[in-house]
Amino acid sequence: MTEQNLPVISFKDFSFQYRAQKKPTLTGINLDIYPGEKVLIAGPSGSGKSTLAGCINGLNPFSNPGECKGTLTVDGVDAPHSSIFELSAHVGTVLQDPDGQFIGLTVGEDIAFALENSCTPQDEMHAITRHAAELVGIEKHLDYAPHELSGGQKQRVSLAGVMVDQVKILLFDEPLANLDPAAGKQAIELIDEIQKKTGTTVLIIEHRLEDVLWRNVDRIILVNEGTILADMTPDELLSTSLLADNGIREPLYVTAMRYAGIDITKEKRPAHVDSVVLNEGDRKRLQEWFETQPFKEEAGEREKLLEVKNLSFGYTKEHQTLHNVSLSIDKGEMVSIVGRNGAGKSTFSKLVCGFEDPDSGEILFHGKDLLKENIRHRAKYIGYVMQNPNQMISKTMIYEEVALSLQKAGMPEEKVRQKVEDTLKICGLYPFRNWPVSALSFGQKKRVTIASVLVQDPELIILDEPTAGQDFKHYTEIMEFLRKLNERGVTVVMITHDMHLMLEYTPRALVFSDGQLIADRRASEVLCDPELIERAALKETSLFTLANHCAITPPEAFVERFIGEDREVRSHGC
């Protein structure tokens, strides 16, 4: 047997149990990964996929103590009996938050860090650093400070930093989590390019399956409840119901084909919308499905809730972050705000909430001048929920956290209790009211922060990336919860990079680019406009591509047809 045919990673009857847990997180793992393969590891939150990755790069059991059984060999190394240091020469890990990996003061210093530690001669170190930077397309930014880079550029630096060691295995932990859609697409293209240039074995942990499949992968390993449920090619896996059965969203175009009654087989090559094979019968089924319930324009006018007129703001005098923005949001709407990183989306929300004061312009709420109100007064009717719930939570217990704002306002304790308990019931948190916050999942903590805002009876809630880092199951839970809040009369505005969220839950999208509002349109229209997609760093929906392949017009109406069907299916719990 040649070396090429030997696995570079091999699990045999492997299990891992964290020291603090009663049961193993991984059990009965048998898996071989071969040199030069590109493998996607998918599974819902808590499935064990991150634990699997941690065993490969040495985090388990060396940083996260626990017991290993069976065998795990990584590039010829007995991983459980090795060390993080030894494994780092074989496995390079790129985390979902690149900021957590920066060490150097400049890009060049950061890339060269491992070389400095190994006392590489200066001339050799400069040459290797430049070569790694060129491989990832960051060579023109070697003198930049990390904070001067975009999210996509930071990912490139992290990748270059692990490549200087010439590792045989690259492990990506949710590489798309903090990137705008266009940067996410570029990241997948970059990983693909690097893999082809270097022959490196690539492992990608990601629940955004459709985005990863933008470029080919050899295999998908589906993990749940600590075991491997499937090890298949993308075409094979997408022809089964295993993804949906285990809380993983399949590509939207595949779901649309299923809704139309098309039998998904591996022969149809469903792994990519550009490669999918559709016969005349399939195209006819899609056309007929599209025509059974044509899109209807919504009618009726709503009361204006928030009005912004000619709003401008800059963190410095030299540069305006927002320039002359005018828009309105009606009472009872559910709206998304989208655009590339740094477009001004979060700055806009900070101005509305009072965290910053505009240089010029007006902000009106129910026609009244909001700029005359301080942050505390605005918080009574405008709530703001940050992306990371840990940055908002200050109390140990759930009840205390939700009650805090009411207690500070001097509300009688009996009234506070009643109001907090009512709010916790709305948020599905009442059974946990006496629990510590630390015992909750990420999604549950998110609900606590929403409850802390909701308890003040706001008319408008602004959420920054409400679904970031969540699998499909938890994504659906939080979004259905927000939809129900909206049905109760709360106006919901979401800043998001999630194009699925924008399509499925927000009929209207506000598109920002370079500090300006460049579009205010239906979400389906935005993702069917190539020029707008390019300007705002968005990503064309695969539904649009499928409609064009099948000559279905107008494609945005096809997208709306899908959204309507999907909502119907979801409302019946199917």
C-alpha positions in Angstrom: 0.0 0.0 0.0 1.4 3.4 -0.9 1.6 6.3 1.5 -1.0 8.1 -0.6 -3.5 5.4 0.1 -3.0 5.6 3.9 -5.3 7.9 5.8 -3.9 11.1 7.2 -6.5 11.0 9.9 -7.8 7.7 11.3 -10.3 7.1 14.1 -10.8 3.5 15.3 -13.5 2.7 17.8 -12.9 6.1 19.3 -14.8 7.8 22.1 -14.2 11.0 24.1 -15.8 12.0 27.5 -15.2 15.4 29.0 -14.2 15.3 32.6 -17.2 17.2 33.8 -19.7 15.1 32.0 -21.4 11.8 32.9 -21.6 10.4 29.3 -19.2 10.4 26.4 -19.7 13.2 23.8 -18.3 11.0 21.1 -18.9 7.2 20.9 -17.9 4.5 18.4 -16.2 6.8 15.9 -14.7 5.0 12.9 -13.5 7.4 10.3 -10.6 7.6 7.8 -9.7 10.8 5.9 -7.2 10.6 3.1 -4.4 13.1 2.0 -5.7 15.9 -0.2 -9.4 15.4 0.6 -11.8 18.2 1.3 -14.3 17.1 3.9 -17.3 19.0 5.4 -18.3 18.0 8.9 -21.9 18.9 9.5 -24.4 18.5 12.4 -26.7 20.4 14.7 -25.4 22.3 17.7 -24.3 19.9 20.4 -23.9 17.1 17.9 -20.2 16.5 18.7 -18.7 17.9 15.5 -16.6 20.5 17.4 -15.5 17.9 19.9 -14.4 15.7 16.9 -12.4 18.6 15.6 -10.9 19.3 19.0 -9.6 15.7 19.2 -7.9 16.2 15.8 -6.1 19.4 16.7 -5.3 18.4 20.3 -7.6 20.8 22.2 -9.1 17.6 23.5 -7.9 16.3 25.9 -5.0 18.7 26.5 -6.9 22.0 26.9 -10.3 20.4 27.6 -9.6 17.5 30.0 -11.3 14.3 29.3 -10.9 10.6 28.6 -10.1 9.1 25.2 -10.8 5.5 24.3 -9.9 3.7 21.1 -7.2 5.1 18.8 -6.8 8.4 16.8 -3.8 8.9 14.5 -3.2 12.3 12.9 -0.5 12.4 10.2 1.2 9.4 11.9 1.0 10.9 15.4 -0.8 9.2 18.2 -3.0 12.2 19.0 -4.4 11.5 22.5 -0.9 10.7 23.7 0.8 13.6 22.0 0.5 17.4 22.7 -1.1 20.5 21.3 2.4 21.7 20.4 3.3 18.6 18.5 -0.1 18.4 16.7 0.2 22.1 15.6 3.0 21.1 13.3 0.5 18.8 11.5 -2.8 20.6 11.9 -3.5 24.3 11.3 -6.7 25.6 12.9 -8.6 28.7 11.7 -11.2 29.7 14.2 -14.6 31.3 13.4 -13.5 34.5 15.2 -10.2 35.5 13.6 -9.7 38.3 16.2 -9.1 35.6 18.7 -6.0 34.4 16.8 -4.2 37.7 16.3 -0.9 38.1 18.1 1.3 40.4 16.1 1.0 44.2 15.8 0.9 44.0 12.0 -0.3 41.4 9.5 3.3 40.4 8.6 4.2 39.9 12.3 1.2 37.8 12.8 1.8 35.5 9.9 5.5 35.1 11.0 4.7 34.4 14.6 5.2 30.6 14.4 8.5 31.1 12.5 9.8 33.4 15.1 9.1 30.9 17.8 11.0 28.2 15.9 14.0 30.7 15.5 13.8 30.7 11.7 16.5 32.9 10.1 15.3 36.4 9.2 15.8 36.1 5.4 14.1 32.7 5.3 11.3 34.0 7.6 10.6 37.0 5.3 10.5 34.8 2.2 8.1 32.2 3.8 5.8 34.9 5.2 5.6 36.6 1.8 4.9 33.3 0.1 2.1 32.5 2.5 0.6 36.0 2.1 0.7 35.6 -1.7 -1.1 32.3 -1.5 -4.1 33.9 0.4 -4.0 37.2 -1.5 -3.0 39.4 1.4 0.6 40.3 0.4 -0.3 44.1 -0.1 -1.4 44.4 3.5 1.6 43.1 5.4 2.2 46.4 7.1 -1.5 46.9 8.1 -2.6 46.5 11.7 -5.2 43.7 12.2 -7.9 46.2 13.2 -7.6 47.9 9.8 -8.7 44.8 8.0 -12.2 43.6 6.9 -13.6 40.3 8.2 -12.7 38.5 5.0 -9.1 39.9 5.1 -8.7 38.8 8.8 -9.7 35.3 7.7 -7.0 35.4 5.0 -4.4 36.4 7.6 -5.4 33.6 10.0 -5.1 31.2 7.1 -1.6 32.4 6.1 -0.6 32.2 9.8 -1.2 28.5 10.0 0.2 27.8 6.5 3.7 29.0 7.2 4.3 25.8 9.1 3.4 23.9 5.9 0.9 21.8 7.8 -0.7 18.8 6.0 -4.2 19.4 7.5 -6.2 22.6 7.6 -9.2 22.7 10.0 -11.8 25.5 9.6 -14.2 26.0 12.5 -17.3 27.8 11.1 -15.3 30.0 8.7 -18.4 31.9 7.5 -19.8 32.9 10.9 -18.7 36.5 10.9 -18.5 37.3 7.2 -20.9 39.1 4.9 -22.3 37.0 2.1 -19.8 38.1 -0.5 -16.8 37.6 1.8 -18.2 34.2 2.8 -18.3 33.2 -0.9 -14.7 34.5 -1.3 -13.6 32.5 1.8 -15.0 29.3 0.3 -13.3 30.0 -3.0 -10.0 30.8 -1.2 -10.1 27.5 0.8 -10.7 25.7 -2.5 -7.9 27.5 -4.3 -5.4 26.8 -1.4 -6.4 23.1 -1.3 -5.8 22.7 -5.0 -2.4 24.6 -4.9 -1.0 22.8 -1.9 -2.7 19.4 -1.9 -3.5 20.1 1.8 -6.2 18.0 3.5 -9.1 20.4 4.4 -11.7 19.9 7.1 -14.6 22.4 7.3 -17.0 22.5 10.2 -20.0 24.5 9.1 -23.8 24.3 9.4 -24.3 26.6 6.4 -24.2 23.7 4.0 -25.3 25.4 0.8 -22.6 28.1 1.2 -19.8 25.5 1.6 -21.1 23.6 -1.4 -20.4 26.7 -3.6 -17.2 24.8 -4.3 -16.9 21.0 -4.5 -16.2 18.9 -1.4 -15.3 15.2 -1.5 -17.4 14.0 1.4 -19.8 15.2 4.0 -19.6 13.6 7.5 -22.9 14.0 9.2 -22.6 13.9 13.0 -25.4 13.8 15.7 -25.5 12.7 19.3 -21.9 11.9 19.2 -22.0 9.4 16.4 -21.4 9.4 12.7 -24.7 9.1 10.9 -23.5 9.4 7.3 -20.3 9.6 5.4 -21.3 10.3 1.8 -20.6 12.4 -1.3 -22.7 15.6 -1.4 -24.8 14.2 -4.2 -25.6 11.0 -2.2 -26.4 12.8 1.0 -28.7 15.4 -0.7 -30.7 12.6 -2.3 -31.7 11.4 1.3 -33.7 13.0 4.0 -30.9 12.8 6.6 -30.1 16.5 6.6 -33.7 17.6 7.3 -34.1 14.7 9.8 -31.1 16.0 11.8 -31.9 19.7 11.8 -29.6 20.8 8.9 -30.9 23.0 6.2 -30.5 21.6 2.8 -29.8 24.0 -0.2 -32.9 26.1 -1.0 -33.1 25.0 -4.6 -33.2 21.3 -3.5 -36.1 22.1 -1.1 -37.9 23.9 -4.0 -37.5 20.8 -6.2 -39.0 18.7 -3.4 -41.9 21.1 -3.0 -42.5 20.7 -6.8 -42.7 16.9 -6.4 -39.3 16.2 -8.1 -37.6 13.0 -6.9 -34.1 13.9 -5.8 -31.5 11.3 -6.8 -27.8 11.3 -6.8 -27.9 11.0 -10.6 -29.5 14.5 -10.7 -26.2 15.9 -9.2 -28.0 18.1 -6.6 -24.8 19.2 -4.9 -24.7 22.5 -6.8 -27.4 24.5 -8.5 -25.3 25.0 -11.6 -24.7 21.2 -12.0 -28.2 19.9 -11.1 -29.7 17.8 -13.9 -33.3 18.5 -14.7 -35.3 16.7 -17.5 -38.3 18.2 -19.2 -40.7 16.5 -16.8 -38.8 18.1 -13.8 -39.0 21.6 -15.5 -42.7 21.1 -16.1 -43.3 20.2 -12.5 -41.4 23.3 -11.3 -43.4 25.5 -13.7 -46.7 24.0 -12.6 -45.8 24.3 -9.0 -44.9 28.0 -9.5 -48.2 28.7 -11.3 -50.5 27.0 -8.7 -50.2 29.9 -6.3 -49.0 33.1 -8.0 -47.4 35.8 -6.0 -49.8 38.5 -4.8 -48.9 42.1 -3.9 -49.6 43.0 -0.3 -52.1 45.8 0.1 -52.8 48.3 2.8 -51.0 51.2 4.5 -49.5 51.3 7.9 -48.8 54.0 10.4 -45.2 55.4 10.3 -43.3 54.5 13.4 -39.7 55.6 12.8 -38.6 58.3 10.3 -35.1 59.2 9.6 -34.3 62.3 7.5 -31.0 63.2 6.0 -29.0 61.5 8.7 -25.2 61.9 8.6 -22.5 60.8 11.1 -18.8 60.3 11.3 -16.6 58.8 14.1 -13.9 61.3 12.8 -14.2 64.6 11.0 -12.3 63.2 8.0 -14.7 60.3 7.3 -18.4 60.0 7.3 -19.7 56.6 8.3 -23.3 57.5 7.3 -24.2 60.1 4.7 -27.6 61.6 4.1 -29.7 58.6 5.0 -33.5 58.9 4.8 -35.9 56.1 5.4 -39.1 55.2 7.4 -40.2 52.0 9.1 -43.9 51.4 9.7 -45.6 50.1 12.8 -45.9 46.3 12.8 -43.2 45.7 10.1 -40.5 43.1 10.1 -37.5 44.6 8.2 -33.9 43.5 7.5 -30.9 45.8 7.2 -28.2 44.3 5.0 -24.9 45.2 3.4 -21.2 44.5 3.6 -19.2 44.7 6.8 -18.5 48.4 7.5 -21.4 49.7 5.4 -23.0 51.6 8.3 -25.7 49.2 9.4 -24.7 49.0 13.1 -23.9 52.7 13.2 -27.4 53.5 12.0 -28.9 51.4 14.9 -26.6 53.1 17.4 -27.9 56.5 16.3 -31.5 55.5 16.6 -31.0 54.1 20.1 -29.0 57.1 21.2 -25.6 55.5 21.7 -24.2 58.1 19.3 -25.4 61.6 18.3 -25.7 62.4 14.6 -23.8 65.2 13.0 -26.9 66.3 11.1 -30.4 65.1 10.3 -33.6 64.1 12.1 -34.9 61.0 13.8 -38.6 61.0 14.5 -40.6 58.4 16.5 -44.4 58.7 16.1 -43.6 62.1 14.5 -41.8 63.3 17.7 -38.1 64.4 17.7 -36.1 61.5 19.1 -32.9 63.5 19.4 -34.3 65.3 22.4 -34.6 62.0 24.3 -31.7 60.4 26.2 -30.8 56.7 26.0 -32.8 55.8 29.1 -36.0 57.4 27.7 -35.5 55.8 24.3 -35.0 52.4 25.8 -38.7 52.5 27.0 -39.9 52.2 23.4 -36.8 51.1 21.4 -35.0 48.0 22.4 -31.6 46.9 21.1 -30.3 43.3 21.2 -26.6 42.8 20.6 -25.2 39.9 18.6 -23.4 38.2 21.5 -25.8 37.8 24.5 -22.8 37.5 26.9 -22.0 41.2 26.2 -25.5 42.2 27.5 -26.0 40.0 30.5 -24.8 41.3 33.9 -26.7 39.3 36.5 -26.2 35.7 37.5 -29.8 34.6 37.6 -32.4 34.8 34.8 -35.1 36.5 36.8 -32.6 39.1 38.1 -31.4 39.9 34.6 -34.9 40.4 33.2 -36.0 42.4 36.2 -33.0 44.7 36.3 -34.3 47.6 34.2 -37.7 47.7 36.0 -36.1 47.7 39.4 -33.7 50.5 38.4 -36.8 52.5 37.3 -38.2 52.1 40.8 -41.2 49.9 40.0 -42.8 48.2 43.0 -41.4 44.6 43.4 -44.9 43.0 43.2 -45.5 44.7 39.8 -41.9 43.8 38.7 -42.5 40.1 39.5 -45.7 40.0 37.6 -44.3 41.8 34.6 -41.1 39.7 34.5 -43.0 36.4 34.8 -45.4 37.4 32.0 -42.5 38.3 29.8 -40.7 35.1 30.5 -43.8 33.2 29.5 -43.9 35.0 26.2 -40.2 34.1 25.6 -40.6 30.5 26.6 -38.3 31.0 29.6 -40.8 30.7 32.5 -39.7 27.2 33.5 -36.1 28.4 33.9 -36.9 31.6 35.8 -34.9 30.5 38.8 -32.0 29.1 36.8 -28.5 30.7 36.6 -27.9 32.2 33.1 -24.7 30.0 32.8 -26.9 26.9 32.6 -28.6 28.1 29.3 -27.6 27.4 25.7 -26.5 30.2 23.4 -30.0 30.5 21.9 -31.7 30.6 25.3 -29.3 33.3 26.5 -30.4 35.2 23.3 -34.0 34.9 24.5 -33.0 36.3 27.9 -31.5 39.4 26.3 -34.7 39.8 24.3 -36.8 39.3 27.4 -34.8 42.0 29.2 -35.7 44.4 26.4 -39.2 43.2 26.0 -40.1 43.7 29.6 -40.0 47.4 29.0 -42.8 47.1 26.4 -40.9 48.6 23.5 -42.7 49.3 20.2 -39.5 48.6 18.2 -36.8 46.0 18.7 -33.5 46.2 16.7 -31.5 43.0 16.7 -27.9 42.7 15.5 -27.3 39.3 13.8 -30.0 37.4 15.7 -29.2 34.0 14.1 -25.3 34.2 14.0 -23.6 30.9 14.8 -26.9 29.0 15.2 -27.8 25.8 13.4 -31.1 25.4 11.5 -33.1 24.1 14.5 -32.1 27.0 16.7 -32.3 29.5 13.9 -36.0 28.4 13.3 -36.8 28.6 17.0 -35.5 32.2 17.4 -37.0 33.4 14.2 -40.4 31.9 14.8 -40.3 33.5 18.3 -39.5 36.9 16.7 -42.3 36.4 14.2 -44.8 35.7 17.0 -43.6 38.9 18.8 -44.2 40.7 15.6 -47.7 39.3 15.3 -48.3 40.7 18.9 -47.6 44.2 17.5 -43.8 44.6 18.1 -42.0 46.1 15.1 -38.8 44.1 14.4 -35.7 45.4 12.6 -32.8 42.9 12.0 -29.2 43.7 11.0 -28.1 40.5 9.3 -25.7 38.8 6.9 -28.1 35.8 6.7 -29.8 35.9 3.3 -32.1 33.1 4.2 -33.4 35.1 7.2 -33.9 38.1 4.9 -35.9 36.1 2.4 -38.0 34.1 4.7 -39.0 36.5 7.4 -38.6 40.1 6.2 -40.7 41.1 3.2 -38.7 44.4 3.0 -35.0 44.9 3.0 -32.9 48.1 3.5 -29.6 47.9 1.7 -26.6 49.9 2.9 -23.3 50.4 1.1 -20.5 52.9 1.9 -22.6 54.7 4.5 -25.5 55.2 2.1 -29.0 53.6 1.7 -28.8 52.3 -1.8 -32.0 50.3 -1.9 -35.3 49.9 -0.1 -37.1 47.0 -1.8 -38.8 43.7 -1.3 -36.2 41.1 -0.1 -36.9 38.8 -3.1 -36.2 41.6 -5.5 -32.9 42.5 -3.8 -31.5 39.0 -4.2 -32.5 38.9 -7.8 -30.7 42.0 -8.8 -27.0 41.2 -9.8 -25.9 44.9 -9.7 -27.3 45.5 -6.2 -25.8 42.2 -5.0 -22.4 43.3 -6.2 -22.6 46.8 -4.7 -23.8 45.5 -1.3 -21.6 42.4 -1.0 -24.7 40.1 -0.9 -25.1 36.7 -2.5 -27.6 35.7 -5.3 -30.1 33.3 -4.0 -30.0 29.8 -5.6 -33.7 30.1 -6.1 -33.1 32.9 -8.6 -30.5 30.7 -10.4 -32.9 27.7 -10.5 -35.7 29.9 -11.9 -33.4 31.2 -14.7 -32.3 27.6 -15.5 -35.9 26.6 -16.0 -36.9 29.8 -17.8 -39.4 30.7 -15.1 -40.3 34.4 -15.2 -40.2 36.6 -13.3 -37.6 34.9 -11.1 -38.4 37.1 -8.1 -42.0 35.8 -8.2 -40.6 32.2 -8.1 -38.7 33.2 -5.0 -41.8 34.6 -3.4 -43.7 31.4 -4.3 -41.0 29.4 -2.5 -41.2 31.6 0.6 -44.9 31.2 0.8 -44.7 27.4 0.5 -41.9 27.3 3.1 -43.9 29.3 5.6 -46.9 27.1 5.1 -44.9 23.9 5.6 -43.2 25.4 8.7 -46.4 26.6 10.2 -47.7 23.0 10.1 -44.5 21.8 11.8 -43.5 19.7 8.8 
